[in-house]
Amino acid sequence: MQDPAQQNLPFFDPDLPIDERVDDLVSRLTLIEKASQLLHDAPRIERLGIPAYSWWNECLHGVARAGIATVFPQAIGMAATWNVQRVREVATVISDEARAKHHEYLRHGDHGTYKGLTFWSPNVNIFRDPRWGRGHETYGECPYLTGQLGIAFCRGLQGDDPKYLKAIATPKHFAVHSGPEGLRHRFDAKVSPKDLRETYLPAFFDCIVHGGAYSVMGAYNRTNGEPCCGSQRLLVDILRKEWGFVGYVVSDCWAVKDFHESHHVTADFEESAALAIRKGCDLNCGCSFEHIPQAVERGLLDESDIDQALRRLFSARMKLGMFDPPERVGYAAIPFEINDCEAHRHLSRVVAQESMVLLKNDGLLPLSPDLGSIAVIGPNAHEPRVLLGNYCGTPSRTVTPLDAIRAAASSKTRIGYAEGCRLTGTHLDGPGPAGNLSEALAIAERADVVVICLGLSADIEGEEGDASSSAATGDRIDLSLPGLQQRLLSEIVSLKKPTVLVLLSGSALGLEWATTHVNAIVQAWYPGQEGGTAIADVLFGRYNPAGRLPVTFPRSEEDLPPFDHYAMNGRTYRYLDHEPLFPFGFGLSYTRFEYSDLELSNDVIVVGSEIEISATVTNVGSLPGDEVVELYVQDLEASCRVPHRELRGFSRITLEPGEQRRVAFRLTARDLSLIDERGIRLLESGRYRVSLGSSQPDARSVELLGRSPLSTEFEMVGERRVLPY
């Protein structure tokens, strides 16, 4: 309990402006106390009544590591929905559960790690290479798609109260970070001004400038020679001066000690702490800021530098209402019972349904629930943990594909199950740890249809130290199915039974053989606690799939540039050199959609003007379904190297059979601009092509879908113009 005298201190007065309250609080702290409040586990200052606070919390796809919570599909699965509103709904539910948990924990005196309101999500790094183990934490390879979903997540998490933040979003890892995991503590990501501005920064810009994110996490690596958590270029020149960021910056965990231990840009803890503080890293996840008092004694830091960081941090806590009476903070009234409620579990199922990407279907799907027998085979068919990915909470229940197939099929359908092999391992036959191939074959031989569930898990692809992949870092060496999964698949296919391949993974796999030999392929990602039900919904036609790939599926790793090269040449749909197996933006449906009457608001526009593109979309099939309308722009006469095409709009719509809808997009000057080799954003005169349809206007998409998007051209005239970033 607070001493009544403490409650009369000005910084506890909720009616004073936050700046006055923060200045009053900071002025009362000693140097030792100040340093302690810049660490992720900030201790209580009893003499002032300041409670302890742990800044470390995770909510990538649900409140994580803090007890029972609703677990949604992993971030890459949410990206596959191509549904901005749905991502915002998810973030709103996450912040509801976070608030409910936080206040209940406080009631019991629990100020522990993962119990607060400052969340280190979303991860908006660009998934530039499918071998990166943490790619499934992201929204994929496209800066535009990532930015739009990041905005939605940040807004949903932080709420819309005019005075209080519901929670705090922290887009990470700033910047130019996406593997290799084993080198992240010492790697220098060398990147051109063009690639920095065109690929690696846009999603952060969107989250901060348009999403209002109040925090940013710095990356472990160096970027162009500077450690990201102590970078003048990133944290001062771009983040604060150029973008006007007013929130706080947190280091990745123990990244500041990397300055002297791995990057060798400083000599010791004191110099590392001083560099981080001076360059605008306000909060240290780790231990380096414990050395701030000694850094001040050595003349490496001024106390005014520390005060600036403290003001940012205590402003955040006050914006969360942590120094105000609970009755003044509306979010404090969210009941604990909302956590893991039925409505939230239902939303998890809906998001999982929308995330499913149908990659191939020769007519086998949807399955009849009245089949005589179904064989459910594979290491991912009945493993609850694989549904969850990493940075996940603990669901009160999970539904595996096997569970859901048993529930969805008729009572007369015989369901056989065998693991066949483990996700990894070198033995198939016998009762050992790798499973039993002969059992799987026996069950498949007796089935009318085989559903084989293969892929990866967060134990194979993940963060350094959290995964046990063949590369021992969390990254993958190649794109093949690991262990003996390919042999299991080949043996099953040799039986010539109708076969559906369901893939649970967070990244692209080498599927060229499977694409030729199986009847249908469903990419299910790590679909969350209700993922098995969503898979069965798609398999049996209770839900018409409409997910789209947020990443390119290459034919093999041989088509990729070296993993540790950060230049975008040859990477992602924007700059790839080789035809992919499955393109970015691709996905099939059980119904058919036609596009017609493409119109532009003008054929010629002046530099700096906007232009509207519209078309009619009609469901010409026999089933209701969702369609993801994708808009791509190609600069046909650019003065420098530009992407093959860039996504510049998308919309997920639902249409009944025979129903049609007019869909329109407005392209702004920013949408039509380019980044030149100096990193400057320009608008130029010239010809532009816009394409509207259910895919990219690339040859492989046309081949797979059997139709092209609608395309047309317009001209932009006038003097070249420089735009702010």
C-alpha positions, 0 to 999 in steps of 0.5 A: 500500500502507498503511504498517503504522503506519497499519493500527494506527490505531484507525479501521482496527480492524474489531473496534471499534464504528463510532462509535469508529472514526469519531470517531478518524478525524475527530479526526485530520483538518485543516480542509482535509482535512475539507472535501475529504471532503465533496465527491463526489470525496473525495481520498486522505489519504495520511498517514492511509492513507485511500483516495480515494473517488468517491461518484457512482454510478448504477444506476437499472436496472443498474450505469451508466457503469462498463463492461459491465453487465446493462441491465434495463428502465427504471424505469417499465418495472419499475413496469409489472410491478407485481411487488415481488419481481421489482424486489427480484431486479433490485436484488440482481443490480445490487448483485452486479454493483456489488460485483464491479466495485468490488472488481476496479477496486480491485485495479487501483488504480481509484478513479474516478467510477462505480466505488464502492458509493454509488448515486444510485438509485432515483428516487421522485419522483411522475410527476405530469405526462406531459410531464416528461422524467425521468418514465421514471426513476420508478415512476409516478404512484402514491405507494403503488405507488412506495413499495412498489417503492422499498422492494424496490429499496432492500432488494435493493441494500443487502442483508441482512448484519447488519453490512455494507451491500452497497451504499447506496441513495439515493432522490431527489430530496427533495422535490416535484420533477418538472419543468419541467426548464428551471426546476429550478435556480430553481423554487419548488415551492409545495405545500399541506401536504396535497399534500406529505404525501399525494403527494410524501413517502410514497414517501420515507418508505417507502424510508427507514423501511421500506426502510432507505435509508441516503442521500437526495439533495436536489432542485435546486428550492425547496419552499415557499421553501426550497432543498431541499438547505438546507431546515429543514423537509425535511432537519431537521424531517421527515427527521431529527427526524420520520422518525429518518433516521440516514444522510447527505444528498447534494446533487443535482449543483451544486445548492448553488451554485444557492442564490446563483446561481439561488434568491438565498437566499444571497450567495456560495459560503461562505454557500451551503455553510454553509446546506447543512451547517447544514441537514443536507446532508452531501455536495456533488456539486459544488464549493461545499463547497470553500469550507467553510474560508473559511466557518469563517473568516467565522464562518458555520460551526462545525467541529462542524457539519462533523464531524457531516457527516463522521461520517455519511459515514465511518460509511457507508464503514465500513458498506460495509466499506471500511476492513476487510480484504476477507476480513471482508466477504462481499460482497467475494468476489462474483466478477467473472465474475458481471457480465453473466452468462447468468442476469442476461441471462435475468432482464432478459428476464423483467422485460421480458416482465412489463413489456409492457402490452397496451393494445388487441387486437381478436384479431390477437394473438398472431401465428402464427409461420407467417405468409407475410410480416411488415413491420417498420416504424418508427424504433424497430424497429431502434435499439439505443439506444432500448431502454436509456433514460437512466442506463443501463449498456452491455450486451454485446449488445442485441436489437431488435424487428426482430432478435427478430421475425426469430428468432421467425418461421418460416424460411419467413416473409419479414420486410421492414424499413424505417425509414419516418421518423426519430423526429424530422424534417420530411422523409419521402421520399428518401434523406435523414436522415428515412428513406423513406416510399415504401420503408415503404409498398412493404414494408407492401403486400406483407405479411400483417401490419405491426408498426410500432414508434414512440414516443420515446427518451431523446434526446427525453424526459430530463434537462435537458442530456441530451435534445434535445426540441422544448422544448430542456429534456428535457420535452415540449410535448405528447403527440403522436407526434413528428416525422412518425411520425403521418403514417407511421402514417396512411399504413400504416393506409390500406393496410388491413393488420392492424397492430400498434403497438408503442410504445417510450417512457417516458411517455404518448402521445396515442393516441386516433387510433391506438386507433381505427385499429390492431388492437393496441397494445403499450406496451413502455417502454424494455425493456432489452437483451433488450427486443426478445426480450420484445416478440417473445415477446408478439407471437407468444404465447410470453409472455402479457402482464400488465403494468399501466400505472403512469401514466394515459394522458390523451386529450391535453395539454388535459386536464392542468393547467399543467405548473408547478403542483404542486397535485394537483387534476386530476392522476393517477388520484387527482384527475383531472377528465377521463376518460383514454384508458387508466387507471392500472392498466390492461392486457389479457391473452390469457386471461380472469380472473374474480373471485368470493366477495369477503369482508370480515373485518368489516362494521364496525370500530373506528377504528384496527383492521385489516380483511382483504379476500379474493376468489377469482381464476380463470383461465377462459381457455384459456391460462396467464397472470399476473393483477395483482390490484389493491385500491382504497379509497374514503373515502365520507364524508371531512371534507375533499377526498380522492382519488377512490380510492387503490391500497392493495394489489396482487399479481401471480399466475400461474394455469393454465387453470381454476386458481383462487386465494384472494387476501387483503389486510390494510388497516392503520390507515395504509391507511385514514387520510386527510391533511387540509388541514393535512397531518395524518394522521387516522382518521375514522369513516364509510363506506369502499368497497373494490374488488378486481379487475384494474383501478380501479373507474372507468368507463373501465376498466370500458368497456375491460375489459367488467367491473367489479371486485368492490366492497363497503363497510364502516363504521368507528366511533369517535372520530377519531384523529391518527396519526403520519405 
